[in-house]
Each structure stands twice: as C-alpha cells, then as structure tokens.
Amino acid sequence: MFLELIAQRPGGLTHAEIRRWFDVPTSTCSYILSRLEWHGYLKKNKSTGRYEVGLKLTALAYHIPQTTPFHPILQTPMNELVEATRLTAAVGVLRRGRVLLVENVDSPEPLRVNLTVGSEVPFDTCALGRVLIAWFPRRQLSALIEEYGLSKSASRSPVTKSKLLQQLEVVRREGYAIHETTVGARALAVPILDGQSRVCAALVAAGATALNVWKRFDSLVKRVNATAETISELTRTVDWRQLYR
C-alpha cells in the first residue's frame, strides 16, 4: 500500500503525510519506510525530505532500461559503443556495499551477457565494483569492508582483503578492471567521473570471450574509455550519489 500511494504522487510524500494517510504509529511508519528505502524500492530526497519511487521498483514494474533521469543522454553513447564492439554495455553505481545496475544496452549477438537494470551484486565480485572502489581512501575502503564484508561463494575462491587490495592497485595502475567468468564471458569496466573528477559510476562492456573484439584489447580499452569520458561530460552536473544512495 505504501508503494502504491507514493507511486501515485508526483514529487513523493513526506513521512508525516504517509503516516497520516495510513493512520499508523510513527515508529511503524519509520520502520516500513526505512526497509523499503534500504532495499531500493523507495528513495528519500535529501533536499525535500520526501519519499519517491526507487530504481528497483521502476525496473520491476516496467522491465525496461528507461529508469534513469538521463536515460536519453546515456543511450546514444552506449548504443554507439555496443554497435562498435558487439558487447553488452551497462552503467553501475555503488549502493550500500553492492553494485546497482542503472542503465544498459544489450549486445546484438545471440550469445550475450545479460546485465539487467535494477540487479545488484556484491562490490568485490565484479569489474564494476573494483572500479567503483579502487580510488577510495584507505580508511573509506576499510570501513566499506568492515560494514559489508567480503563475499563467500562455493563456486569460486574467496576474496581476502589483501587480495582485493592487490586487485585495486592494478585497477588504479591500468585505469580499468577485467573480470572473467567460468562460462566463457569477460567484462571490462572503466570509471565515470563527476564534475570534481571523482569516480561516481562505472561503465562496463561485457561479452563472450570468443568475440574478435577481445583480440584488439588496447583498441577496445580506448573505445570504452572514450564512451565513459563522453558520459562523464554529459552528466557532470548530476549528483549520482543522491540519485542512488
């Protein structure tokens, strides 16, 4: 009921307005809103204090990638990247210790990597995550690991803190991250910068390792970086952290 009400109100609703509408105790209302916000179904506008529909709810409702406020801006450079490389392209941001996919363009190849808008993965399990945290100050990185921990999976070797730090050093040196899966797929991620040259999001291009584009790796890195630079320039006034906090 909370989600339906808020979705019907352009500009969202305040905590007090929601509580009065449903006539529930303040503590109950606070708990429900905090859980919905935590899971991405709602987002709270810092400047207005109003709760609005979150990205995950939009993705579930429409099953389409048109979920970011700057979707038309991102689609042109991302489509051009996909046409040039035949790889799936996606943009991800860091949200509460997980990488949230906020935009994508599918590869035209019959065998392709599917990157679904609204899906989330732990920050230490993918190329996007390593790029998003590679330039964190050491204290901020330690706090992230302390709060959210490192992933454990029976299907792969666990990532230790020392191993992760080594991986991040490589990312900083090379300017990109590579991730290969056991099913013959590969992903290349590079940073997207905000107006203050801080990493605010990341762009990934992913596809089957058998594709010829991987044989021209240096050219591919330049092409993906050029797209990321274009996106950085087009969205330099966007507060990504406010949109997907």
N, C-alpha and C positions, 0 to 999 in steps of 0.2 A: 504493500500500500504506500509506503514511504516513497519508493522509487517511482511509482505511477504518478503520485501527486507532484513530485519535483520535476518529472519529465514534462508535465503539462504546464509548467510555469516558466516562461522565458525569463532568463536572468536569475532563476533559482529562488530559494526561500531561506530565511534565517532560521536558526534553531528555535527561537521563540515562536515564529509563525507556524513551524511544523508541530511544535508541542501543543499549541493552542488548537490547531486543526484536529489533531487526534485525541486531544484531552488526555494526555498521558503524563506521568511524573517526569520532572526534569531529568532525573538520573536515568530513567528508562530511555527517554528520547536521546540523551547523550550517548548512551551505550550503543544503541542501534545505529546512530549516525556514524559513530567512530568505527564500528565494524564495517559498515558499508564503504566508508572512505578508505579504510585500510585495504580492503580487497579491490579497490579501484572502480566500484560501481558509482561512487559519488566523489566529487572533489569540492573542497572548500575554497572559495575565492578569498584570498588574504585581505584584499583591499575593501571588499564589501561585507565579508563575513557570511555570505550566502552559500548554500549548498547547491551544486549544479550536477547534472548528469556527467558521470565519468566516462573515460575512454572505453573501459571494458564493457560497460552496459551498451554503449553505442555499437561496439563491434558485435556483440551477441545479438543485438536487435536487427541489424541490417546485413551482417555478413559481407560487408564491402569495405574497401580500404579508405573510403572517403570520411575519415574520422578526425583528421587534424584540422585546425582552423586555417591552415595554409596549404591544404591539400592541392589546390590548383597550382600553387607555386612549386611544390616539390615534384609533381607528376612530370613536368616537362623534362628537367634534367635527369630524373630517374628513368623515364621511358627511353631517353636517348642513350643512357648507359646500358640498358637491357638490350636495345637494338644493336648496339655496337659489340656487346660481349656475349649475348645469348645466356647470360646468367640472371638469376633472380636477384633483385635489389630490394633492400629494406633499410629502414632507419629505426634505431633503437635508442632508448634513454634509460638511465638508471633510476629505479624507483624502489625504495625500501629494500635494498640488497638484491634486487632482481632486475634483469634486463627486460624492459617492456617494449614490444614492437609497436610502433605508432604509424608506420606507413610502409607500403610495399608495392612492388610491381613484379608480376610473375614472369619467369622466363618463358619464351615460346617453345622451348624444347619439350618433347614428350616426356622425357625423364628429367625432372627438375626438382630442386629443393623447394619445399613449400614453407614459406615464412608467413604465418598468419597474424594479421593485426590484432592486437589485444592479448596475444600469448606472452607468457613470461618464462624466463629460465634463470637459474642462479647466475650471479655475476662471474663466477670462476669457471663456468663450463663452456664458454663460447668466445669467439674472437671479438664480438661486440663488447662483451663485458670487460675483457682485458684492455681494450682501447679506452673504454669509459673511465677506468680507474687507474690507468698507467701513470697519469700525471698528478695523482693525488699526493699531497704532502704525506710524509711517512706517518704522522700522527693520525691524520684522517683515514688513511688506509688501515692502520691498526685498529681504529675504532670501528670501521666497517666490518672487518673480520671478526672482531670481538662480539659485535652485536648480532651478526647474521651467520657467522661460522663459515666453514668451507664444506662443499658438497661431498657426499659419500655415495658411491654407486658400485653395485656389484659387477657392473659391466665394464668398468674401467678402473685404472689405478687412481687412488685418492690423491688429490692435490694438497700438498703440505704448504704451509706458509712460506717456507724457504724456496720451494719450487715455484710458487706463484710469484714471489719477488724476482726470481731469475727470469721468468717469462715476461714480467712487466719491464724489466731492464732492456730486454730485447725489443719490446714494443717501442719504448722511448728511443732506442737507438735507430731502429729501422723506420719508425713512423707509421707502422701498420701491424696488424696481428693476423696470423693464419691459424685456422683450425681445421683438422681433418677428422672425419668420422670413419667408423669401421664399415660403412656401407658404400664406400666409394664416392663420397662427396667432400667438397672443400669449400671453405669460406675465407674471404679476405675482407678485413674491416679496417677502416681509417676514421680519424676524428673529424667531427664537425665542430667549428668554433663559434663562440658568440662574439658580440661586439667588443669584448675585452680580451679576445684571444684565449679564452678558456674553453676546455672541452665541455660541451653542453649536450652533445648527442654523438652518434656514430653511424656511419654508413657501411653496409655490408653487401658484398656481391658473392653469391654462392651458387654452386652447381656441381655437376658430375665431374670427377677428376679426369674423365676421358675426353672432355671437350678440348678442342685445339687451343682455345684462348689461354689455357694454363701454360702452354708451351712458350707463349710470348709473355712471360711473367712480368718483366720490367715494364713493358708497354701497358700491361693490364693495371699495374700499380699506379702508373701515371694517369691512366684513364679514370680509375676510381677516385684518385686524389683530386683530379680536376673537377669531377662531379661534386665531391664533398666541399671543395672550395666555392663552387657556384652556390650550393645550398647555404653555406656559411654566409655568403654575401647577401643572398636573398632573404635570409631570416635573422640578420644580425640584430634587429631590434626586438626579436621575440624572446620572451623570458621562458625558456624551455622548462626550467625548474618549477615555475609557478604553474605551468600547464599540466605537468605530470609529476608533481611532488607526491 
